[in-house]
Amino acid sequence: MKPTFRLVQAAGLLVTLLVSAGLFAGAAHAQQDAPGNDAAKEAYPAQELTPQILHQMMLAEVAAARGQTAMAARSYLDLARRTRDGRIARRAAEMALFSRESDLSSEAARLWLEIEPGSVQAQQLTSGTLASTARIDDLRAHLAEALTRQGDAIGPALLGLNRGLARIPDKPLIRRLVTELTEPYLNYPEAWFARANAAFVAGDGAAASEDLDGALRLRPDWEQAVVLKAQFEHEASPGSGMRTLQAYLEKHPDARESRITLARFLVAGKQFAPARAQFEQILTRQPDDKDAIHAAGLLAMQLGDGAGAEAHFRRLLDLGFAEEDSIRSYLGQIAEEAKRYDEAIGWYKSVTPGSRYVAAQARVAQIMVNRGQTAEARQYLQTLARDAAPAERQQFVLAEAQIARDAGRNEDAFNVLDEALRGDPESAELLYESALMAERIGRPEVMEGRLRKLIALKPDHAHAYNALGYSLVDRNLRLDEAEGLIRKGLEIAPNDAFILDSLGWALYRRGDLNGALAQLQRAFELRADPEIAAHLGEVLWMMGRRDEAARTWKDAAKANPDNTVLADVIKKFKP
């Protein structure tokens, strides 16, 4: 009796699995009894769960559990042929896909499509398996046959063509296949839509737009086609894409996707006020649309409307927005900018441990500093660091060092970093930051040692090369070596404005004014930083172009009135 009991027990477990997967006969009867479910009746026969079927299913699942997915797939495939049950065919196809045997996958997918010709999933899997084995003629034939059997479901099937063919790397080939397969269905707008997608992926945006015009002639109010057409037009000419959406919205003011797409185009063009207006329009019709509230709140912040942003963000919290910590951080920032410091601290402290936690607590400490409570701010961060995970602890250490440095207590900042480094001697961030602080307190040998260690640990750390090279240049030491280090950093990060600035400064120290000017101008174009402006102005001054130098310094000083490096250079040359 014991073997029988074990078999019955295993069968009970399998029935539970099959019911949840919709494979048990009872599920088939329930679907068939649902009114209007003719497709389910055709695909899912009233399959009696005989002992033989149950036994074969159980063997297949046991094989799958042991990693023998090909055996499981073959067992399900044999069962699907005999039962003509689409759910069993789907399971066979899934197992075959896991087996990574292309012929088996193709065979199982074709059977599933044969049993369920209306299944977009079956169509896509068949396309994928045949495409992966480059059996393009078979693929074309199977898809053409499947499309002829779609009946009223032909529209969704046509829309699924491009997804099913996406695994083919030859995009012009996909376009040819889609064009051939849709030829008999050009009285359906979905056929033109499929052609437009294929044309765009193949790089022919103009033809894609024309194909969408074909879809819209058949279905003028089709929002999906209008949005896609606007996206194609936006690639070529942003203004035309926006005009297409605006014209559509005049006739269909409730078209949410069109309005969101228009808002995104406006944001990309830095037209924040009109973009915000689009999201506010959505909210007049759907006041609880969380995505629109979030976007409108962010744009209100961008536009300096703290009250408007706050109202939106508080509403999101009331609605149970998924990313509550990001909203609490924004509310803290709004309160801080409005000088409601106690409220800001409350919001920041309500941020829970996660990706925004350290930054929020660092803002609490910074508010304390602004209130003249520097010692308390450092103590706050130290307390948090003691109970934090290693990664967070390091970030709290860096935040404390920043506070000490900003307060002019460079020795304290170095000591904070140095102590943390003793506990984690191979931390790239601690090595880099402590090296910079070592130079500030007049210990260049420590700086050099730590940067060389960092380079040994992380040979691709562009800023370590740059910092070491710039330090040598600034002290007018070993200029050949310094330039080599800077150029190595530039190889790793070729468009880094600060490394370009270092190279320009190295060339200046070596007497190559023209070379220095070229690098510094490029650096300043990439980033209008006041220290780059200081260097650029000095080179221009030494080249005799003093009006340009003075103008460069003046503009930079106006934008950065508190920068001491820039102020010192101006004082040096224009006392």
Phi and psi in degrees as a GROMACS rama.xvg file:
@    title "Ramachandran Plot"
@    xaxis  label "Phi"
@    yaxis  label "Psi"
@TYPE xy
-61.6782  -46.6502  LYS-2
-57.5415  -40.5553  PRO-3
-61.7799  -42.0933  THR-4
-60.8706  -42.9872  PHE-5
-64.4176  -37.6209  ARG-6
-66.4911  -43.5162  LEU-7
-63.4849  -41.1082  VAL-8
-62.4421  -44.5874  GLN-9
-64.5749  -38.7325  ALA-10
-63.5477  -39.1979  ALA-11
-61.2003  -42.0982  GLY-12
-63.5451  -40.1407  LEU-13
-67.5928  -39.6319  LEU-14
-60.5162  -40.5446  VAL-15
-58.3066  -44.4937  THR-16
-62.0103  -44.0538  LEU-17
-70.4928  -35.6328  LEU-18
-62.7588  -43.374  VAL-19
-66.3809  -27.7789  SER-20
-88.8437  -4.01968  ALA-21
78.5486  21.0176  GLY-22
-97.3311  -17.1262  LEU-23
-73.2086  147.84  PHE-24
-58.8199  -34.9766  ALA-25
-58.2052  -38.6404  GLY-26
-64.3232  -37.5383  ALA-27
-63.5817  -43.6711  ALA-28
-63.9858  -38.9567  HIS-29
-63.3171  -40.4974  ALA-30
-67.9254  -38.7066  GLN-31
-67.3944  -32.04  GLN-32
-75.6368  -14.2431  ASP-33
-67.9545  133.306  ALA-34
-63.0847  138.963  PRO-35
75.7985  12.4288  GLY-36
-101.642  54.569  ASN-37
-64.504  -36.1212  ASP-38
-61.9106  -40.4686  ALA-39
-64.9976  -38.8476  ALA-40
-60.282  -40.7264  LYS-41
-71.0649  -41.2747  GLU-42
-81.2353  -33.6312  ALA-43
-116.327  93.8525  TYR-44
-67.7156  160.466  PRO-45
-71.5203  83.4056  ALA-46
-85.9144  117.737  GLN-47
-75.67  132.684  GLU-48
-85.4473  81.5316  LEU-49
-73.5742  160.788  THR-50
-55.7752  -36.744  PRO-51
-65.351  -44.3512  GLN-52
-64.2493  -45.2402  ILE-53
-59.8977  -43.2859  LEU-54
-62.7729  -42.8295  HIS-55
-68.0619  -38.604  GLN-56
-62.3339  -43.8465  MET-57
-63.4911  -42.261  MET-58
-62.1476  -40.3731  LEU-59
-64.5181  -42.6783  ALA-60
-67.9883  -37.0838  GLU-61
-63.5606  -42.5906  VAL-62
-61.5993  -42.6661  ALA-63
-63.1975  -41.6609  ALA-64
-62.8036  -28.3348  ALA-65
-87.9086  4.38019  ARG-66
86.6038  5.33087  GLY-67
-92.903  66.2276  GLN-68
-69.3323  -31.1054  THR-69
-65.1833  -42.0436  ALA-70
-63.1783  -42.3973  MET-71
-62.3648  -42.918  ALA-72
-62.6267  -42.9048  ALA-73
-64.813  -37.4379  ARG-74
-65.4487  -46.1845  SER-75
-65.9997  -36.806  TYR-76
-62.8538  -43.2323  LEU-77
-62.5855  -40.8882  ASP-78
-66.9579  -39.5032  LEU-79
-65.2939  -37.1395  ALA-80
-63.3262  -38.3889  ARG-81
-79.1492  -34.9223  ARG-82
-93.6372  -24.147  THR-83
56.6043  35.5775  ARG-84
-97.2591  121.744  ASP-85
-62.7595  -31.5204  GLY-86
-68.4148  -37.1878  ARG-87
-70.9095  -37.7687  ILE-88
-62.1978  -40.6711  ALA-89
-62.3036  -42.7526  ARG-90
-63.2852  -38.6438  ARG-91
-61.8978  -43.4319  ALA-92
-65.4132  -40.0329  ALA-93
-63.7634  -45.6501  GLU-94
-63.3133  -40.0349  MET-95
-63.6698  -38.0968  ALA-96
-62.7457  -41.8141  LEU-97
-66.2284  -27.9216  PHE-98
-70.9157  -18.9251  SER-99
62.3954  23.1247  ARG-100
-99.865  109.153  GLU-101
-62.5006  -41.6833  SER-102
-64.9333  -41.7512  ASP-103
-64.8303  -41.3206  LEU-104
-62.1098  -43.9433  SER-105
-62.7426  -43.8718  SER-106
-63.833  -43.9391  GLU-107
-68.069  -40.5017  ALA-108
-65.268  -41.1016  ALA-109
-64.0193  -38.7771  ARG-110
-65.6661  -42.686  LEU-111
-60.2935  -43.8898  TRP-112
-65.4364  -35.7471  LEU-113
-65.0144  -40.071  GLU-114
-76.5988  -39.054  ILE-115
-121.804  74.3028  GLU-116
-63.6845  -19.988  PRO-117
-87.9522  -0.154618  GLY-118
-83.4425  116.69  SER-119
-64.3208  -35.4284  VAL-120
-62.808  -43.096  GLN-121
-63.9343  -40.8357  ALA-122
-61.241  -44.6702  GLN-123
-67.1106  -41.4568  GLN-124
-66.3422  -40.156  LEU-125
-61.5008  -45.1789  THR-126
-59.7852  -44.3657  SER-127
-65.4847  -42.7774  GLY-128
-70.8492  -40.5503  THR-129
-71.3442  -36.1426  LEU-130
-65.4675  -37.3465  ALA-131
-68.139  -22.14  SER-132
-103.075  9.9552  THR-133
60.5394  28.2274  ALA-134
-92.0181  70.5294  ARG-135
-67.0901  -39.8301  ILE-136
-64.1636  -43.283  ASP-137
-61.6474  -42.0271  ASP-138
-60.6332  -47.1411  LEU-139
-59.7079  -45.2105  ARG-140
-64.4201  -44.3547  ALA-141
-67.0393  -40.7039  HIS-142
-67.7905  -40.7148  LEU-143
-61.3823  -43.4888  ALA-144
-65.0153  -41.1096  GLU-145
-63.8205  -39.1618  ALA-146
-65.4108  -34.9192  LEU-147
-66.5871  -20.2041  THR-148
-99.3882  9.90324  ARG-149
-76.5303  -31.1402  GLN-150
62.4291  -129.452  GLY-151
-69.6149  -12.8701  ASP-152
-92.1025  15.5593  ALA-153
-63.4105  -35.0811  ILE-154
-59.6654  -57.0504  GLY-155
-58.899  -35.3211  PRO-156
-64.3368  -41.2633  ALA-157
-64.7484  -39.086  LEU-158
-66.3363  -26.085  LEU-159
-83.5478  -5.61848  GLY-160
-57.6955  -50.2917  LEU-161
-64.6614  -37.164  ASN-162
-64.3891  -41.3663  ARG-163
-66.76  -27.389  GLY-164
-95.5788  1.20581  LEU-165
-62.4486  -21.9093  ALA-166
-77.1346  -9.77449  ARG-167
-78.1388  121.36  ILE-168
-71.5034  -22.7642  PRO-169
-83.14  95.2113  ASP-170
-66.7808  -39.1558  LYS-171
-59.8096  -32.9934  PRO-172
-65.6553  -42.3067  LEU-173
-56.8664  -43.4146  ILE-174
-61.8314  -42.3607  ARG-175
-63.359  -42.6173  ARG-176
-62.1433  -46.4491  LEU-177
-62.8169  -41.4945  VAL-178
-61.3057  -44.9851  THR-179
-66.7534  -43.8082  GLU-180
-70.0261  -28.7582  LEU-181
-89.2801  -7.06582  THR-182
-54.2463  -41.4745  GLU-183
-75.9251  -3.29524  PRO-184
-122.575  26.9284  TYR-185
-73.3658  -1.0797  LEU-186
-88.6427  3.08351  ASN-187
-108.24  131.005  TYR-188
-62.9228  -28.2765  PRO-189
-64.0737  -29.0394  GLU-190
-64.7943  -43.4301  ALA-191
-67.5736  -35.5708  TRP-192
-63.4914  -44.2876  PHE-193
-61.1733  -41.7902  ALA-194
-63.7242  -38.4574  ARG-195
-63.0608  -44.4758  ALA-196
-59.6325  -46.8359  ASN-197
-63.7983  -40.2947  ALA-198
-64.9662  -42.2115  ALA-199
-65.9753  -43.4553  PHE-200
-63.359  -32.2089  VAL-201
-79.4531  -1.83381  ALA-202
95.4178  9.84007  GLY-203
-108.382  80.0751  ASP-204
-64.7613  -35.8246  GLY-205
-64.0482  -45.3656  ALA-206
-65.724  -36.038  ALA-207
-60.0205  -44.1572  ALA-208
-64.3753  -40.2124  SER-209
-64.2508  -39.3549  GLU-210
-63.7612  -38.1422  ASP-211
-66.6061  -33.1399  LEU-212
-60.6437  -36.9628  ASP-213
-63.5316  -41.4904  GLY-214
-63.8368  -40.6796  ALA-215
-74.7517  -22.8867  LEU-216
-65.717  -36.2911  ARG-217
-82.462  -28.7822  LEU-218
-142.236  81.1548  ARG-219
-61.8637  -27.0258  PRO-220
-98.2547  16.6723  ASP-221
-76.2566  105.038  TRP-222
-63.5744  -40.6812  GLU-223
-57.292  -40.8854  GLN-224
-70.8383  -38.0907  ALA-225
-63.4745  -44.8547  VAL-226
-62.667  -44.3033  VAL-227
-65.6072  -40.0016  LEU-228
-61.8373  -42.7407  LYS-229
-62.7322  -37.7872  ALA-230
-65.6924  -41.7851  GLN-231
-61.7213  -44.9864  PHE-232
-64.8592  -36.6958  GLU-233
-63.692  -34.0026  HIS-234
-60.021  -39.6186  GLU-235
-88.0275  -38.974  ALA-236
-156.155  101.135  SER-237
-51.3098  -37.9493  PRO-238
-63.2371  -38.8799  GLY-239
-68.6464  -37.8549  SER-240
-62.2076  -41.2564  GLY-241
-66.7777  -38.9018  MET-242
-63.6261  -39.1169  ARG-243
-60.4537  -44.2665  THR-244
-68.878  -40.7594  LEU-245
-62.6707  -40.914  GLN-246
-63.5643  -40.914  ALA-247
-66.4146  -41.2863  TYR-248
-67.8082  -26.7606  LEU-249
-61.906  -34.8941  GLU-250
-90.524  -25.5441  LYS-251
-131.957  72.1779  HIS-252
-63.163  -18.0577  PRO-253
-90.3826  4.98471  ASP-254
-74.651  95.441  ALA-255
-63.901  -48.2122  ARG-256
-64.4713  -37.4332  GLU-257
-64.9692  -40.3748  SER-258
-68.8533  -40.5121  ARG-259
-64.6663  -42.2475  ILE-260
-63.1379  -42.1608  THR-261
-61.2958  -42.2444  LEU-262
-61.8232  -39.4611  ALA-263
-65.284  -41.239  ARG-264
-59.811  -42.5473  PHE-265
-65.443  -40.2464  LEU-266
-63.3112  -42.5634  VAL-267
-60.6347  -30.8345  ALA-268
-91.2716  11.4962  GLY-269
59.9696  27.8181  LYS-270
-96.2939  74.6522  GLN-271
-70.9774  -39.0502  PHE-272
-63.8535  -49.9276  ALA-273
-61.3725  -35.0747  PRO-274
-63.8547  -44.0534  ALA-275
-59.9328  -39.9009  ARG-276
-60.3846  -34.9134  ALA-277
-65.6723  -43.2323  GLN-278
-68.3329  -35.812  PHE-279
-64.6178  -34.1381  GLU-280
-61.8833  -42.9811  GLN-281
-59.1455  -40.9207  ILE-282
-70.8197  -22.6503  LEU-283
-66.8297  -26.0252  THR-284
-100.207  -32.8052  ARG-285
-131.342  79.5772  GLN-286
-64.8408  -16.8695  PRO-287
-104.002  16.6441  ASP-288
-72.0299  102.813  ASP-289
-62.4332  -40.9872  LYS-290
-63.8345  -40.9101  ASP-291
-68.5875  -38.7065  ALA-292
-62.3395  -44.3876  ILE-293
-60.6853  -48.3777  HIS-294
-63.5597  -42.6367  ALA-295
-64.1719  -37.6284  ALA-296
-64.9698  -44.0907  GLY-297
-63.5394  -41.0279  LEU-298
-68.731  -34.7266  LEU-299
-62.8409  -41.1545  ALA-300
-60.8633  -44.9631  MET-301
-59.7565  -34.6827  GLN-302
-88.2322  2.50356  LEU-303
81.1382  12.9487  GLY-304
-94.1117  81.0034  ASP-305
-62.5964  -39.2047  GLY-306
-65.0072  -43.321  ALA-307
-64.4051  -42.9891  GLY-308
-63.042  -43.0635  ALA-309
-61.1315  -42.3714  GLU-310
-60.4053  -43.893  ALA-311
-65.1179  -43.4196  HIS-312
-69.7962  -37.5445  PHE-313
-63.734  -38.062  ARG-314
-62.9119  -39.6913  ARG-315
-61.5321  -42.4007  LEU-316
-62.7335  -39.0589  LEU-317
-63.3078  -33.5834  ASP-318
-83.7841  -6.66714  LEU-319
80.0325  47.6178  GLY-320
-61.661  140.867  PHE-321
-62.6361  -41.2792  ALA-322
-97.6848  67.583  GLU-323
-63.6206  -35.2104  GLU-324
-65.6676  -34.8797  ASP-325
-65.7453  -37.2266  SER-326
-68.6984  -42.0301  ILE-327
-62.0537  -38.3564  ARG-328
-63.3531  -43.7743  SER-329
-62.8606  -41.6939  TYR-330
-65.1168  -36.0711  LEU-331
-63.3453  -42.0348  GLY-332
-63.8545  -42.1522  GLN-333
-62.694  -45.8276  ILE-334
-63.9909  -39.441  ALA-335
-64.163  -44.292  GLU-336
-65.4949  -27.0143  GLU-337
-87.0966  4.80237  ALA-338
63.9811  26.4081  LYS-339
-95.2427  74.1632  ARG-340
-67.4888  -40.5854  TYR-341
-62.0821  -41.6945  ASP-342
-65.0401  -41.0741  GLU-343
-60.5409  -45.6605  ALA-344
-59.9143  -40.512  ILE-345
-60.0383  -44.1225  GLY-346
-65.4053  -45.7018  TRP-347
-62.8493  -39.8456  TYR-348
-71.0545  -18.7341  LYS-349
-80.6354  -8.52491  SER-350
-69.7976  129.059  VAL-351
-87.9449  160.29  THR-352
-53.9651  132.423  PRO-353
162.272  -157.316  GLY-354
-66.5741  -24.207  SER-355
-105.085  -1.01527  ARG-356
-65.6363  -51.0275  TYR-357
-62.2534  -45.2567  VAL-358
-60.9181  -38.9687  ALA-359
-65.984  -42.4504  ALA-360
-70.3161  -31.0785  GLN-361
-64.4442  -33.6709  ALA-362
-68.7246  -35.9896  ARG-363
-57.9621  -46.8613  VAL-364
-62.6698  -38.778  ALA-365
-67.3529  -36.371  GLN-366
-62.8461  -40.3333  ILE-367
-59.6547  -43.1838  MET-368
-60.6602  -45.0108  VAL-369
-61.4845  -24.0402  ASN-370
-90.0017  5.46563  ARG-371
84.2385  15.9915  GLY-372
-107.979  55.0648  GLN-373
-62.6015  -44.5198  THR-374
-62.0173  -42.2635  ALA-375
-65.8002  -36.2886  GLU-376
-64.0457  -43.7178  ALA-377
-65.3817  -40.4302  ARG-378
-62.7529  -38.6596  GLN-379
-60.3017  -46.2565  TYR-380
-67.7953  -37.0613  LEU-381
-63.4521  -40.5641  GLN-382
-63.5167  -43.8028  THR-383
-64.5019  -38.9738  LEU-384
-64.432  -34.6304  ALA-385
-61.8708  -35.3225  ARG-386
-99.5065  4.29288  ASP-387
-89.7779  159.956  ALA-388
-67.3246  159.012  ALA-389
-52.6408  -43.9913  PRO-390
-65.3423  -42.7452  ALA-391
-69.7691  -36.9992  GLU-392
-58.0206  -42.4117  ARG-393
-63.0103  -39.6325  GLN-394
-66.9126  -35.6067  GLN-395
-66.1199  -37.6885  PHE-396
-62.1947  -45.65  VAL-397
-63.2956  -37.7532  LEU-398
-66.1607  -40.4362  ALA-399
-65.367  -41.9351  GLU-400
-61.3141  -38.7371  ALA-401
-61.9534  -42.2153  GLN-402
-63.084  -44.5203  ILE-403
-63.8829  -40.9302  ALA-404
-65.7062  -44.1517  ARG-405
-63.4037  -26.9886  ASP-406
-83.9175  3.24598  ALA-407
80.5339  11.0012  GLY-408
-99.3847  69.0222  ARG-409
-63.9785  -37.038  ASN-410
-62.7254  -42.8106  GLU-411
-62.0959  -43.2765  ASP-412
-60.5139  -44.5649  ALA-413
-62.4449  -42.7096  PHE-414
-64.3658  -38.5866  ASN-415
-60.5387  -47.3229  VAL-416
-67.8186  -38.7872  LEU-417
-65.1139  -41.9292  ASP-418
-64.4601  -42.4145  GLU-419
-64.1709  -36.6059  ALA-420
-65.735  -31.3866  LEU-421
-64.4242  -31.4827  ARG-422
-82.6883  -19.91  GLY-423
-143.249  72.3047  ASP-424
-67.9473  -11.4648  PRO-425
-112.324  19.1245  GLU-426
-73.3405  121.539  SER-427
-63.3983  -43.2499  ALA-428
-64.8098  -42.9467  GLU-429
-68.1968  -39.4425  LEU-430
-60.8262  -45.4608  LEU-431
-66.7595  -49.8212  TYR-432
-67.1644  -39.8075  GLU-433
-68.6257  -31.7  SER-434
-63.8907  -44.039  ALA-435
-63.3521  -39.7078  LEU-436
-69.5673  -33.2491  MET-437
-61.3419  -39.2813  ALA-438
-66.4644  -38.2966  GLU-439
-62.7459  -31.8525  ARG-440
-96.587  13.7563  ILE-441
79.9761  33.0803  GLY-442
-123.738  68.0068  ARG-443
-63.492  -27.7031  PRO-444
-66.7884  -36.5567  GLU-445
-67.5064  -44.09  VAL-446
-55.9559  -49.1783  MET-447
-64.3046  -41.774  GLU-448
-61.9728  -41.2367  GLY-449
-73.7823  -35.951  ARG-450
-68.6878  -36.922  LEU-451
-67.3084  -37.0162  ARG-452
-64.3826  -41.6353  LYS-453
-62.5466  -42.4211  LEU-454
-62.6874  -39.1591  ILE-455
-64.5964  -38.7656  ALA-456
-75.6001  -37.6917  LEU-457
-133.11  85.7018  LYS-458
-63.2994  -11.4533  PRO-459
-102.983  16.7341  ASP-460
-83.2398  91.4719  HIS-461
-58.886  -38.9693  ALA-462
-75.1694  -20.7432  HIS-463
-68.8086  -44.7905  ALA-464
-59.2297  -45.1125  TYR-465
-64.157  -45.5497  ASN-466
-62.3763  -42.1183  ALA-467
-67.8718  -44.5687  LEU-468
-63.6527  -43.7558  GLY-469
-65.2755  -37.8211  TYR-470
-60.9086  -41.7408  SER-471
-65.4079  -42.3893  LEU-472
-63.1239  -44.7474  VAL-473
-63.1139  -29.9208  ASP-474
-94.8306  4.62968  ARG-475
58.4217  43.3411  ASN-476
-119.378  142.619  LEU-477
41.3522  59.5827  ARG-478
-65.1644  -33.1344  LEU-479
-61.5868  -48.5784  ASP-480
-63.6284  -41.5539  GLU-481
-60.1283  -46.5771  ALA-482
-62.913  -39.1788  GLU-483
-61.7114  -41.7182  GLY-484
-63.0587  -44.5474  LEU-485
-64.2115  -42.6597  ILE-486
-65.575  -33.1924  ARG-487
-63.4916  -43.39  LYS-488
-60.9478  -37.2913  GLY-489
-70.4121  -30.3832  LEU-490
-61.6833  -37.3626  GLU-491
-78.0414  -38.0198  ILE-492
-130.588  78.6703  ALA-493
-67.0301  -18.3563  PRO-494
-113.951  26.1065  ASN-495
-83.8772  117.955  ASP-496
-62.072  -37.219  ALA-497
-71.8601  -34.566  PHE-498
-71.525  -37.8172  ILE-499
-61.7066  -39.4021  LEU-500
-60.6175  -42.9225  ASP-501
-62.0916  -42.1696  SER-502
-64.5501  -42.1803  LEU-503
-59.7815  -40.8422  GLY-504
-67.6759  -36.9289  TRP-505
-64.0321  -44.5673  ALA-506
-65.1584  -36.5442  LEU-507
-62.129  -45.3707  TYR-508
-64.6698  -23.9192  ARG-509
-91.755  1.14265  ARG-510
90.5616  4.59816  GLY-511
-92.795  83.0036  ASP-512
-68.0522  -40.0512  LEU-513
-65.0028  -44.5359  ASN-514
-62.4442  -41.7644  GLY-515
-61.8943  -44.017  ALA-516
-60.8034  -42.9317  LEU-517
-61.4744  -44.5351  ALA-518
-68.6139  -40.8228  GLN-519
-69.7269  -36.9771  LEU-520
-64.5554  -41.7037  GLN-521
-64.1222  -42.1482  ARG-522
-60.7369  -43.385  ALA-523
-69.576  -31.4899  PHE-524
-64.7182  -37.519  GLU-525
-73.8649  -34.46  LEU-526
-154.802  116.67  ARG-527
-81.9237  63.3654  ALA-528
-83.333  142.044  ASP-529
-62.8942  -33.5065  PRO-530
-73.7226  -33.4686  GLU-531
-65.6356  -40.6405  ILE-532
-60.8718  -38.4163  ALA-533
-61.3175  -46.0496  ALA-534
-66.399  -44.7676  HIS-535
-60.5654  -45.1563  LEU-536
-61.6792  -39.4655  GLY-537
-64.3829  -41.8917  GLU-538
-65.163  -43.9259  VAL-539
-59.4289  -41.9063  LEU-540
-61.0399  -44.8179  TRP-541
-71.1065  -18.9505  MET-542
-88.2196  0.801186  MET-543
87.1428  5.29903  GLY-544
-97.6763  65.807  ARG-545
-73.7975  -31.141  ARG-546
-64.6141  -42.8936  ASP-547
-63.1109  -41.4947  GLU-548
-61.1788  -47.5605  ALA-549
-62.7686  -39.0762  ALA-550
-67.1018  -40.2774  ARG-551
-60.6974  -46.703  THR-552
-65.1264  -42.9616  TRP-553
-61.9157  -45.5649  LYS-554
-63.9619  -41.6046  ASP-555
-67.7519  -39.1924  ALA-556
-66.5664  -33.6886  ALA-557
-66.2378  -37.9183  LYS-558
-81.6531  -23.4929  ALA-559
-135.696  69.946  ASN-560
-66.4445  -18.6216  PRO-561
-102.399  6.97658  ASP-562
-77.9393  117.186  ASN-563
-74.086  -35.14  THR-564
-61.4663  -46.6853  VAL-565
-64.0972  -43.362  LEU-566
-61.886  -39.3762  ALA-567
-65.9152  -39.4731  ASP-568
-66.7431  -43.7459  VAL-569
-61.4092  -42.4644  ILE-570
-64.4829  -35.4668  LYS-571
-65.8883  -41.6777  LYS-572
-99.4126  -21.1848  PHE-573
-131.077  68.0605  LYS-574
